[in-house]
Amino acid sequence: MILAHKIALDPNNAQATYLARACGVARFAYNWALAEWKRQYEAAKADSALPKPSQMSLRRQLNAIKREQFPWMLEVTKNAPQMAIIQLGEAFNNFFKKRARYPAFRRKGVHDRFTLTNDQFSVEGSRIRIPALGWVRMREALRFEGKITSATVSRVADRWFVSIAVDTQDTSHLAQAENQGAVGVDLGVKALATLSTGEVARGPKALAMLLARLRRTSRSLSRKVKGSANRRKAKAKLVKLHARIACVRQDGLHKLSADLTRRFSTIVLEDLNVRGMVRNRRLARAVSDMGFAEFRRQVEYKAAMRGAEVILADRFYPSSKTCSGCGHVLDVLPLSVREWTCPACGAAHDRDHNAAVNLKNLAASSAVSACGEVGSGLDRKTRAKPASTKQEVSFDHVCA
């Protein structure tokens, strides 16, 4: 089981300069290799005698010319450019297998990062040793024990982080689910999650909360002269605000997903078509602000680590239009209708709570697909660090 622990770094000014330079070298190597890949691929199409490009051949080509043409690349660890080209090869592999789009050039200031292999760095307590830099302080010690496979140093706004991947069998940091039974979770934009127990999690709604400040900051940036120091400061301020919005959203999702997986042994979710939902211009911002896909990802990997089960209801299952009492299905139920009365049995329903109850009732049905196949379970590679079990989420009890 590969777990990644993302830890904030505390570098001094000289160390932060080195990290930024290493990110720049990795970005340059990636873009250089992508341009070469395109050129060599077109040449191979025109002349079948020429070999097609590969990440191995591009790495050899860069090693042969970087000392003469790019001597500044030698100022940072050799892992930065080499791992960037390996990642390009993986990106092309995903593209050819139709799992991703065609690789794009990396931009400065957008997801700046570089990766180290496990033989190029070491971790000791609350510090990490990076080649050609030395020891850098970490805000906390690595919480997992096992074989360290890699580390990725990244920058978010003005903060530096290191994500350390560990191959471990230890899952004791998360206790087993309390087995409070099954729960249906209905996701929405008015409230992030409505449970079949009657609890309602409103969600942080980070973007809506900080939208006015975001607009003012964006307007201020647009009025600055390009290339000026004031524009650089305004851009840094806007980037920090975007990072804050993302952190607030992630915090709320981690607390809710940790609470659900801690309490319930079976969790039933809807297989939402988020890509189609954001095409509605009236709902796109609210849907994106909730983070449905990230919530599902967190619930799945935390449930697997706690021994719980996640069940996905069919995307076209009419959970909102079905009466949870008698099973009568309405022909039409507009989104604006939040409460309705069943014409068959006369039961009054809250739209979201009724949907959550119907999802819970699906837990015993064999018509739904359980998340226990490819991509789940304890052998799945997890990209995000688990949330602390001490975190709590506040619910509003609105239904009996």
DRENMITI-359474 format. One record per residue (C-alpha): residue in one letter; x, y, z. Coordinates in pm, 1 decimal. Each point is the difference from the previous one (the first is absolute). Layout:
N
<doza: a; x: X; y: Y; z: Z>;
...
END
This chain:
400
<doza: m; x: 0.0; y: 0.0; z: 0.0>;
<doza: i; x: 156.3; y: 328.7; z: -108.4>;
<doza: l; x: -92.0; y: 300.7; z: 212.5>;
<doza: a; x: 114.8; y: 356.4; z: -55.4>;
<doza: h; x: 56.5; y: 240.2; z: 287.1>;
<doza: k; x: 0.0; y: 364.4; z: -107.5>;
<doza: i; x: 198.0; y: 211.5; z: 244.9>;
<doza: a; x: 59.9; y: 375.7; z: 2.9>;
<doza: l; x: 364.2; y: 106.6; z: -23.9>;
<doza: d; x: 163.6; y: 287.1; z: 186.5>;
<doza: p; x: 290.3; y: 107.4; z: -225.4>;
<doza: n; x: 210.5; y: 312.5; z: 45.6>;
<doza: n; x: 43.4; y: 249.5; z: -283.9>;
<doza: a; x: 300.8; y: -177.3; z: -151.9>;
<doza: q; x: -175.0; y: -336.3; z: 12.2>;
<doza: a; x: -320.4; y: 141.8; z: -150.6>;
<doza: t; x: 207.9; y: 144.5; z: -286.0>;
<doza: y; x: 153.4; y: -341.9; z: -66.0>;
<doza: l; x: -342.1; y: -168.2; z: 2.8>;
<doza: a; x: -135.0; y: 255.4; z: -246.9>;
<doza: r; x: 302.7; y: -53.8; z: -224.7>;
<doza: a; x: -48.5; y: -378.6; z: 11.0>;
<doza: c; x: -365.6; y: 44.4; z: -98.6>;
<doza: g; x: 112.0; y: 217.8; z: -289.5>;
<doza: v; x: 248.8; y: -261.8; z: -118.9>;
<doza: a; x: -266.2; y: -272.1; z: 17.1>;
<doza: r; x: -243.8; y: 218.8; z: -193.8>;
<doza: f; x: 261.7; y: 80.9; z: -266.2>;
<doza: a; x: 95.2; y: -367.0; z: -40.9>;
<doza: y; x: -365.4; y: -101.0; z: -33.6>;
<doza: n; x: -72.4; y: 267.5; z: -260.8>;
<doza: w; x: 323.8; y: -72.9; z: -190.0>;
<doza: a; x: -79.4; y: -371.6; z: -8.2>;
<doza: l; x: -358.5; y: 66.6; z: -113.2>;
<doza: a; x: 120.3; y: 220.2; z: -285.9>;
<doza: e; x: 260.0; y: -260.7; z: -100.0>;
<doza: w; x: -259.1; y: -276.6; z: 21.0>;
<doza: k; x: -225.9; y: 187.8; z: -240.8>;
<doza: r; x: 286.4; y: 71.6; z: -240.8>;
<doza: q; x: 136.2; y: -354.3; z: 0.5>;
<doza: y; x: -346.2; y: -152.7; z: -31.0>;
<doza: e; x: -79.0; y: 210.1; z: -307.9>;
<doza: a; x: 339.2; y: -89.2; z: -148.4>;
<doza: a; x: -64.2; y: -371.6; z: 62.1>;
<doza: k; x: -338.1; y: 28.5; z: -174.0>;
<doza: a; x: 167.6; y: 154.0; z: -305.6>;
<doza: d; x: 289.4; y: -247.9; z: -0.8>;
<doza: s; x: -74.3; y: -349.3; z: 130.9>;
<doza: a; x: 374.1; y: -68.8; z: 36.1>;
<doza: l; x: 22.6; y: 246.1; z: 289.8>;
<doza: p; x: -79.0; y: -130.3; z: 350.3>;
<doza: k; x: -298.4; y: 125.8; z: 192.9>;
<doza: p; x: 73.3; y: 203.3; z: 313.2>;
<doza: s; x: -6.6; y: -144.7; z: 351.6>;
<doza: q; x: 66.8; y: 139.4; z: 344.6>;
<doza: m; x: 318.3; y: -212.6; z: 24.2>;
<doza: s; x: 147.2; y: 137.8; z: -322.6>;
<doza: l; x: -90.0; y: 356.0; z: 96.5>;
<doza: r; x: 169.0; y: -40.1; z: 338.4>;
<doza: r; x: 319.8; y: -118.6; z: -170.9>;
<doza: q; x: -20.7; y: 287.1; z: -247.1>;
<doza: l; x: -37.3; y: 259.5; z: 274.6>;
<doza: n; x: 286.1; y: -149.4; z: 202.4>;
<doza: a; x: 225.1; y: 25.5; z: -305.5>;
<doza: i; x: -64.2; y: 369.4; z: -64.5>;
<doza: k; x: -89.5; y: 159.8; z: 333.8>;
<doza: r; x: 360.3; y: 53.1; z: 115.4>;
<doza: e; x: 74.9; y: 211.8; z: -306.7>;
<doza: q; x: -335.3; y: 155.1; z: -88.9>;
<doza: f; x: -169.4; y: 18.8; z: 341.5>;
<doza: p; x: 277.2; y: 18.5; z: 264.5>;
<doza: w; x: -235.9; y: 164.8; z: 250.2>;
<doza: m; x: -186.8; y: -330.3; z: 28.3>;
<doza: l; x: 299.0; y: -140.5; z: 189.8>;
<doza: e; x: -65.7; y: 236.2; z: 290.6>;
<doza: v; x: -290.1; y: -215.7; z: 125.1>;
<doza: t; x: -55.0; y: -370.2; z: 54.2>;
<doza: k; x: 12.8; y: -217.5; z: -309.8>;
<doza: n; x: -333.8; y: -152.2; z: 101.3>;
<doza: a; x: -187.5; y: 319.5; z: -88.0>;
<doza: p; x: 42.0; y: -21.3; z: -381.5>;
<doza: q; x: 17.6; y: -379.4; z: -21.3>;
<doza: m; x: -320.2; y: -65.7; z: 195.7>;
<doza: a; x: -178.7; y: 273.1; z: -198.6>;
<doza: i; x: 74.2; y: -187.8; z: -324.8>;
<doza: i; x: -110.4; y: -329.0; z: 157.7>;
<doza: q; x: -327.0; y: 168.7; z: 97.1>;
<doza: l; x: -37.8; y: 117.2; z: -361.0>;
<doza: g; x: 37.7; y: -360.4; z: -112.3>;
<doza: e; x: -275.3; y: -103.1; z: 243.0>;
<doza: a; x: -218.4; y: 282.9; z: -130.8>;
<doza: f; x: 41.0; y: -125.4; z: -357.3>;
<doza: n; x: -69.0; y: -356.2; z: 113.7>;
<doza: n; x: -328.0; y: 117.3; z: 154.6>;
<doza: f; x: -80.4; y: 193.5; z: -317.0>;
<doza: f; x: 57.5; y: -298.0; z: -229.0>;
<doza: k; x: -217.9; y: -216.5; z: 226.9>;
<doza: k; x: -270.5; y: 271.3; z: -16.5>;
<doza: r; x: 11.9; y: 66.7; z: 373.7>;
<doza: a; x: 105.0; y: 364.0; z: -36.0>;
<doza: r; x: 33.3; y: 283.6; z: -247.0>;
<doza: y; x: 307.8; y: 84.0; z: -205.3>;
<doza: p; x: 274.7; y: 136.6; z: 230.8>;
<doza: a; x: 19.4; y: 378.9; z: 20.7>;
<doza: f; x: 295.3; y: 226.1; z: 71.2>;
<doza: r; x: 53.5; y: 94.3; z: 363.3>;
<doza: r; x: -34.4; y: 364.0; z: 99.5>;
<doza: k; x: 203.3; y: 187.7; z: 256.2>;
<doza: g; x: -187.6; y: 47.6; z: 323.7>;
<doza: v; x: -258.4; y: -269.6; z: -78.7>;
<doza: h; x: 52.6; y: -321.2; z: 199.5>;
<doza: d; x: 373.5; y: 60.4; z: 45.8>;
<doza: r; x: 161.6; y: -324.5; z: 116.8>;
<doza: f; x: 287.5; y: -243.7; z: -36.0>;
<doza: t; x: 34.6; y: -364.6; z: 102.8>;
<doza: l; x: 278.0; y: -189.5; z: 177.9>;
<doza: t; x: 62.0; y: -375.5; z: -7.0>;
<doza: n; x: 43.1; y: -181.5; z: 329.8>;
<doza: d; x: 380.1; y: -30.0; z: -37.4>;
<doza: q; x: 45.3; y: 375.6; z: -34.2>;
<doza: f; x: -144.8; y: 123.0; z: 329.4>;
<doza: s; x: -35.6; y: -108.7; z: 361.3>;
<doza: v; x: -242.7; y: 80.6; z: 278.7>;
<doza: e; x: 104.9; y: 37.5; z: 360.9>;
<doza: g; x: -258.2; y: 109.6; z: 254.4>;
<doza: s; x: -144.9; y: 335.6; z: -102.8>;
<doza: r; x: 242.8; y: 72.3; z: -279.7>;
<doza: i; x: 81.6; y: -121.9; z: -349.5>;
<doza: r; x: 336.2; y: 0.8; z: -176.7>;
<doza: i; x: -17.5; y: 116.1; z: -363.4>;
<doza: p; x: 298.3; y: -48.1; z: -236.5>;
<doza: a; x: 222.2; y: 307.4; z: -49.4>;
<doza: l; x: -204.7; y: 185.2; z: 262.3>;
<doza: g; x: 27.9; y: -180.7; z: 332.8>;
<doza: w; x: -247.4; y: -35.5; z: 281.9>;
<doza: v; x: -332.1; y: 184.6; z: -22.5>;
<doza: r; x: -237.2; y: 21.6; z: 294.8>;
<doza: m; x: -344.0; y: -160.6; z: -20.8>;
<doza: r; x: -299.1; y: 111.6; z: 205.9>;
<doza: e; x: -60.4; y: -355.8; z: 121.9>;
<doza: a; x: 164.3; y: -341.5; z: -9.2>;
<doza: l; x: -92.2; y: -270.0; z: -250.3>;
<doza: r; x: -290.8; y: -190.4; z: 153.0>;
<doza: f; x: 30.6; y: -323.7; z: -201.9>;
<doza: e; x: 253.7; y: -279.1; z: 36.7>;
<doza: g; x: 119.1; y: -203.8; z: -297.0>;
<doza: k; x: 206.0; y: 29.6; z: -315.4>;
<doza: i; x: 17.7; y: 356.4; z: -131.1>;
<doza: t; x: -45.6; y: -5.1; z: -377.8>;
<doza: s; x: 16.0; y: 366.8; z: -106.4>;
<doza: a; x: -51.0; y: 359.6; z: 104.0>;
<doza: t; x: -150.6; y: 289.5; z: -193.2>;
<doza: v; x: 77.0; y: 357.4; z: 103.7>;
<doza: s; x: -266.3; y: 249.3; z: -109.1>;
<doza: r; x: -96.0; y: 361.9; z: 51.4>;
<doza: v; x: -350.1; y: 125.9; z: 76.4>;
<doza: a; x: -13.9; y: 380.1; z: 2.6>;
<doza: d; x: 295.0; y: 99.4; z: 221.4>;
<doza: r; x: 18.8; y: -328.6; z: 192.6>;
<doza: w; x: 212.5; y: -307.9; z: -69.5>;
<doza: f; x: -109.3; y: -359.9; z: 56.1>;
<doza: v; x: 151.3; y: -343.9; z: -36.7>;
<doza: s; x: -214.5; y: -304.4; z: -75.0>;
<doza: i; x: 180.8; y: -315.5; z: 113.0>;
<doza: a; x: -131.4; y: -330.6; z: -139.7>;
<doza: v; x: 41.6; y: -301.6; z: 228.9>;
<doza: d; x: -64.7; y: -365.1; z: -79.9>;
<doza: t; x: -146.7; y: -128.2; z: 325.7>;
<doza: q; x: -232.5; y: -263.9; z: 137.2>;
<doza: d; x: -75.4; y: 200.2; z: 314.3>;
<doza: t; x: -356.6; y: 131.8; z: 1.8>;
<doza: s; x: -28.7; y: 36.0; z: 377.3>;
<doza: h; x: -4.9; y: 380.5; z: -21.5>;
<doza: l; x: -370.4; y: -28.9; z: -87.7>;
<doza: a; x: -223.0; y: -208.3; z: 225.8>;
<doza: q; x: -259.0; y: -236.5; z: -144.7>;
<doza: a; x: -346.5; y: 137.9; z: -71.3>;
<doza: e; x: -236.3; y: 4.6; z: 297.9>;
<doza: n; x: -258.1; y: -198.0; z: -201.4>;
<doza: q; x: -301.0; y: 222.4; z: 57.7>;
<doza: g; x: -159.6; y: -171.9; z: -296.3>;
<doza: a; x: -60.3; y: 131.7; z: -350.5>;
<doza: v; x: -52.8; y: 364.5; z: -91.2>;
<doza: g; x: -121.5; y: 166.4; z: -316.9>;
<doza: v; x: 168.4; y: 327.1; z: -97.7>;
<doza: d; x: -178.6; y: 240.2; z: -234.1>;
<doza: l; x: 229.3; y: 271.2; z: -137.6>;
<doza: g; x: -126.9; y: 342.4; z: -100.6>;
<doza: v; x: 86.9; y: 365.9; z: -44.1>;
<doza: k; x: -226.5; y: 140.8; z: 270.3>;
<doza: a; x: 150.8; y: -240.4; z: 253.6>;
<doza: l; x: 311.0; y: -202.0; z: -76.6>;
<doza: a; x: -139.3; y: -323.7; z: 143.7>;
<doza: t; x: -333.0; y: -114.3; z: 141.1>;
<doza: l; x: 14.3; y: -331.0; z: 187.2>;
<doza: s; x: -272.2; y: -258.1; z: 32.4>;
<doza: t; x: 29.0; y: 49.4; z: 378.4>;
<doza: g; x: -142.5; y: 351.3; z: -42.4>;
<doza: e; x: 329.3; y: 180.4; z: 45.9>;
<doza: v; x: 94.2; y: 277.0; z: -241.2>;
<doza: a; x: 354.3; y: 120.1; z: -69.9>;
<doza: r; x: -16.9; y: 347.0; z: -151.6>;
<doza: g; x: 356.8; y: -4.8; z: -130.6>;
<doza: p; x: 255.5; y: 281.5; z: 25.1>;
<doza: k; x: -95.1; y: 167.6; z: -334.2>;
<doza: a; x: 343.9; y: 158.9; z: -6.2>;
<doza: l; x: -33.2; y: 172.7; z: -336.3>;
<doza: a; x: -338.3; y: 154.7; z: 84.2>;
<doza: m; x: 136.0; y: 121.5; z: 334.1>;
<doza: l; x: 305.5; y: 171.3; z: -153.9>;
<doza: l; x: -142.9; y: 89.9; z: -341.8>;
<doza: a; x: -26.7; y: 374.4; z: 71.0>;
<doza: r; x: 362.1; y: 17.4; z: 113.8>;
<doza: l; x: 107.3; y: -207.9; z: -299.4>;
<doza: r; x: -171.0; y: 240.8; z: -238.3>;
<doza: r; x: 162.7; y: 303.1; z: 162.4>;
<doza: t; x: 343.2; y: -160.0; z: -12.4>;
<doza: s; x: -42.0; y: -105.6; z: -363.9>;
<doza: r; x: -116.4; y: 349.6; z: -92.9>;
<doza: s; x: 299.5; y: 149.4; z: 176.7>;
<doza: l; x: 238.1; y: -227.7; z: -191.2>;
<doza: s; x: -155.9; y: 88.7; z: -335.8>;
<doza: r; x: 74.5; y: 369.5; z: 59.6>;
<doza: k; x: 371.2; y: -45.6; z: 66.6>;
<doza: v; x: 260.8; y: 69.5; z: -266.4>;
<doza: k; x: 137.4; y: -321.0; z: -149.4>;
<doza: g; x: 354.3; y: -69.1; z: 114.0>;
<doza: s; x: -18.2; y: 234.9; z: 297.9>;
<doza: a; x: 78.2; y: -86.6; z: 360.3>;
<doza: n; x: -352.9; y: 92.4; z: 105.3>;
<doza: r; x: -143.1; y: -250.2; z: -247.8>;
<doza: r; x: 228.1; y: -270.4; z: 137.0>;
<doza: k; x: -119.9; y: 74.5; z: 354.6>;
<doza: a; x: -365.2; y: 5.1; z: -106.7>;
<doza: k; x: 42.1; y: -332.0; z: -180.2>;
<doza: a; x: 156.5; y: -157.0; z: 309.8>;
<doza: k; x: -291.7; y: 126.4; z: 206.4>;
<doza: l; x: -251.8; y: -152.5; z: -241.3>;
<doza: v; x: 183.8; y: -333.9; z: -3.5>;
<doza: k; x: -4.2; y: -11.8; z: 380.9>;
<doza: l; x: -373.4; y: 65.5; z: 1.7>;
<doza: h; x: -63.2; y: -283.6; z: -246.6>;
<doza: a; x: 213.2; y: -227.6; z: 218.5>;
<doza: r; x: -202.2; y: 99.3; z: 306.0>;
<doza: i; x: -326.5; y: -84.6; z: -177.9>;
<doza: a; x: 137.8; y: -341.7; z: -94.4>;
<doza: c; x: 118.7; y: -65.3; z: 356.2>;
<doza: v; x: -336.4; y: 92.5; z: 153.4>;
<doza: r; x: -178.8; y: -231.5; z: -244.1>;
<doza: q; x: 243.8; y: -286.6; z: 61.4>;
<doza: d; x: -30.5; y: 40.2; z: 376.7>;
<doza: g; x: -379.0; y: -30.7; z: -13.1>;
<doza: l; x: 9.9; y: -301.3; z: -231.5>;
<doza: h; x: 259.5; y: -178.8; z: 213.7>;
<doza: k; x: -202.6; y: 53.5; z: 317.9>;
<doza: l; x: -323.5; y: -124.7; z: -154.7>;
<doza: s; x: 156.2; y: -302.9; z: -173.5>;
<doza: a; x: 192.4; y: -93.6; z: 315.6>;
<doza: d; x: -316.5; y: 20.2; z: 210.3>;
<doza: l; x: -201.9; y: -217.2; z: -240.6>;
<doza: t; x: 265.2; y: -270.6; z: -39.1>;
<doza: r; x: 61.4; y: -4.3; z: 376.2>;
<doza: r; x: -367.6; y: -59.1; z: 84.9>;
<doza: f; x: -152.7; y: -211.2; z: -275.5>;
<doza: s; x: 104.1; y: -336.8; z: -141.5>;
<doza: t; x: -197.5; y: 48.4; z: -323.5>;
<doza: i; x: -28.5; y: 331.7; z: -184.2>;
<doza: v; x: -222.3; y: 43.5; z: -306.3>;
<doza: l; x: 83.4; y: 284.4; z: -241.0>;
<doza: e; x: -140.0; y: 115.0; z: -332.2>;
<doza: d; x: 211.1; y: -32.4; z: -314.0>;
<doza: l; x: -41.2; y: 365.1; z: -95.7>;
<doza: n; x: 74.4; y: 131.6; z: -347.8>;
<doza: v; x: 198.6; y: 300.0; z: 123.7>;
<doza: r; x: 132.0; y: 84.5; z: -346.4>;
<doza: g; x: -354.9; y: 34.5; z: -126.6>;
<doza: m; x: -114.4; y: 193.4; z: 307.5>;
<doza: v; x: 261.2; y: 274.5; z: -44.8>;
<doza: r; x: -130.4; y: 62.2; z: -352.4>;
<doza: n; x: -302.9; y: 164.5; z: 157.2>;
<doza: r; x: 108.9; y: 363.5; z: 25.2>;
<doza: r; x: -236.3; y: 61.6; z: 290.7>;
<doza: l; x: 141.6; y: -283.5; z: 211.3>;
<doza: a; x: 360.2; y: -28.8; z: -120.2>;
<doza: r; x: 153.8; y: 220.7; z: 269.9>;
<doza: a; x: -195.1; y: -158.8; z: 285.7>;
<doza: v; x: 76.0; y: -353.0; z: -121.8>;
<doza: s; x: 370.6; y: 72.4; z: -34.5>;
<doza: d; x: 6.5; y: 162.6; z: 343.1>;
<doza: m; x: -130.2; y: -317.8; z: 166.1>;
<doza: g; x: 267.8; y: -235.2; z: -134.8>;
<doza: f; x: -213.6; y: -310.1; z: -62.0>;
<doza: a; x: 271.3; y: -201.1; z: -176.9>;
<doza: e; x: 257.4; y: 71.2; z: 271.1>;
<doza: f; x: -251.1; y: -95.9; z: 269.9>;
<doza: r; x: -67.4; y: -333.7; z: -169.3>;
<doza: r; x: 374.6; y: -65.5; z: -36.2>;
<doza: q; x: 60.6; y: 68.3; z: 368.0>;
<doza: v; x: -290.2; y: -217.2; z: 112.6>;
<doza: e; x: 118.1; y: -289.6; z: -216.2>;
<doza: y; x: 359.8; y: -11.8; z: 119.1>;
<doza: k; x: -83.4; y: 65.5; z: 366.0>;
<doza: a; x: -270.8; y: -265.8; z: -3.7>;
<doza: a; x: 246.3; y: -249.4; z: -146.6>;
<doza: m; x: 250.3; y: 80.1; z: 276.1>;
<doza: r; x: -264.6; y: -39.0; z: 271.7>;
<doza: g; x: -145.8; y: -321.1; z: -139.5>;
<doza: a; x: -328.6; y: 164.3; z: -101.7>;
<doza: e; x: -185.3; y: -40.8; z: -330.3>;
<doza: v; x: -101.5; y: 267.2; z: -249.2>;
<doza: i; x: -291.7; y: -72.0; z: -234.2>;
<doza: l; x: -75.9; y: 208.8; z: -307.6>;
<doza: a; x: -359.1; y: 41.5; z: -109.9>;
<doza: d; x: -65.7; y: 6.3; z: -371.9>;
<doza: r; x: 30.4; y: 345.5; z: -152.6>;
<doza: f; x: -359.7; y: -13.6; z: -129.1>;
<doza: y; x: -158.4; y: -138.0; z: 316.5>;
<doza: p; x: -293.9; y: 235.5; z: 88.6>;
<doza: s; x: 85.9; y: 37.6; z: 368.4>;
<doza: s; x: -172.3; y: 339.5; z: 36.8>;
<doza: k; x: -315.5; y: -92.9; z: -193.3>;
<doza: t; x: -58.7; y: -332.5; z: 176.9>;
<doza: c; x: -214.2; y: -13.4; z: 313.2>;
<doza: s; x: 206.7; y: -162.7; z: 274.0>;
<doza: g; x: -321.6; y: -129.8; z: 160.1>;
<doza: c; x: -193.3; y: -172.8; z: -276.6>;
<doza: g; x: 240.6; y: 12.1; z: -294.9>;
<doza: h; x: -218.5; y: 216.2; z: -226.3>;
<doza: v; x: 206.9; y: 184.9; z: -264.0>;
<doza: l; x: -100.0; y: 348.4; z: -117.1>;
<doza: d; x: 13.7; y: 79.5; z: -368.7>;
<doza: v; x: 151.7; y: 345.1; z: 49.9>;
<doza: l; x: 155.1; y: 171.1; z: 301.8>;
<doza: p; x: 149.5; y: 344.6; z: -79.0>;
<doza: l; x: 316.9; y: 101.8; z: 182.4>;
<doza: s; x: -182.1; y: 295.5; z: 154.8>;
<doza: v; x: -237.8; y: -233.7; z: 189.2>;
<doza: r; x: 165.0; y: -73.5; z: 336.1>;
<doza: e; x: -297.1; y: -170.6; z: 168.2>;
<doza: w; x: -269.7; y: -219.7; z: -150.6>;
<doza: t; x: -286.6; y: -229.3; z: 99.7>;
<doza: c; x: -32.7; y: -350.4; z: -139.8>;
<doza: p; x: -326.0; y: -28.5; z: -200.1>;
<doza: a; x: -19.2; y: -373.2; z: 73.6>;
<doza: c; x: 42.7; y: -19.7; z: 378.0>;
<doza: g; x: -18.6; y: 367.7; z: 102.2>;
<doza: a; x: 339.9; y: 3.1; z: 171.5>;
<doza: a; x: 168.1; y: 341.8; z: 19.1>;
<doza: h; x: 365.3; y: 1.3; z: -105.7>;
<doza: d; x: 295.1; y: 233.4; z: 18.7>;
<doza: r; x: 161.8; y: -41.3; z: -339.7>;
<doza: d; x: 358.6; y: -57.0; z: 117.2>;
<doza: h; x: -80.9; y: -213.1; z: 304.3>;
<doza: n; x: -232.0; y: -218.6; z: -206.6>;
<doza: a; x: 277.4; y: -54.0; z: -254.9>;
<doza: a; x: 245.2; y: -93.6; z: 277.7>;
<doza: v; x: -244.2; y: -255.1; z: 143.2>;
<doza: n; x: -48.4; y: -155.4; z: -343.0>;
<doza: l; x: 376.5; y: -26.0; z: -39.6>;
<doza: k; x: 25.1; y: -174.8; z: 335.9>;
<doza: n; x: -267.1; y: -247.6; z: -108.5>;
<doza: l; x: 219.1; y: -87.6; z: -297.1>;
<doza: a; x: 273.5; y: -131.0; z: 231.0>;
<doza: a; x: -163.9; y: -343.8; z: 16.0>;
<doza: s; x: -76.3; y: -8.7; z: -373.3>;
<doza: s; x: 213.8; y: -196.2; z: -242.3>;
<doza: a; x: -76.9; y: 245.4; z: -280.3>;
<doza: v; x: 268.4; y: 246.4; z: 111.7>;
<doza: s; x: 373.2; y: -28.6; z: -50.0>;
<doza: a; x: 227.5; y: -10.0; z: 302.4>;
<doza: c; x: 335.6; y: 174.2; z: -2.5>;
<doza: g; x: 210.2; y: -304.9; z: 66.8>;
<doza: e; x: 140.2; y: -70.8; z: -342.6>;
<doza: v; x: 276.6; y: 162.1; z: -201.5>;
<doza: g; x: 130.2; y: 320.4; z: 155.4>;
<doza: s; x: -124.5; y: -55.8; z: 353.1>;
<doza: g; x: 82.0; y: -200.9; z: 307.0>;
<doza: l; x: 315.0; y: -0.8; z: 208.0>;
<doza: d; x: 226.3; y: -48.1; z: -301.4>;
<doza: r; x: -109.4; y: 321.0; z: -167.8>;
<doza: k; x: 252.2; y: 280.1; z: -26.9>;
<doza: t; x: -119.0; y: 295.5; z: 203.7>;
<doza: r; x: 112.7; y: 348.8; z: -107.3>;
<doza: a; x: -123.1; y: 204.9; z: 294.1>;
<doza: k; x: 94.9; y: -33.7; z: 363.5>;
<doza: p; x: -272.0; y: -131.5; z: 231.6>;
<doza: a; x: -186.1; y: 249.0; z: 215.7>;
<doza: s; x: 47.4; y: -10.3; z: 374.8>;
<doza: t; x: -258.8; y: -206.0; z: 185.7>;
<doza: k; x: -24.1; y: 281.0; z: 255.6>;
<doza: q; x: -171.5; y: 227.3; z: -251.0>;
<doza: e; x: -371.1; y: 54.2; z: 49.5>;
<doza: v; x: -271.3; y: 127.9; z: -230.4>;
<doza: s; x: -309.4; y: 193.7; z: 103.0>;
<doza: f; x: -340.0; y: -121.4; z: -116.1>;
<doza: d; x: -336.0; y: 168.2; z: 6.0>;
<doza: h; x: -284.9; y: -229.9; z: 101.2>;
<doza: v; x: -294.3; y: 100.9; z: -214.5>;
<doza: c; x: -192.3; y: -324.7; z: -42.4>;
<doza: a; x: -152.4; y: -230.7; z: 257.8>;
END
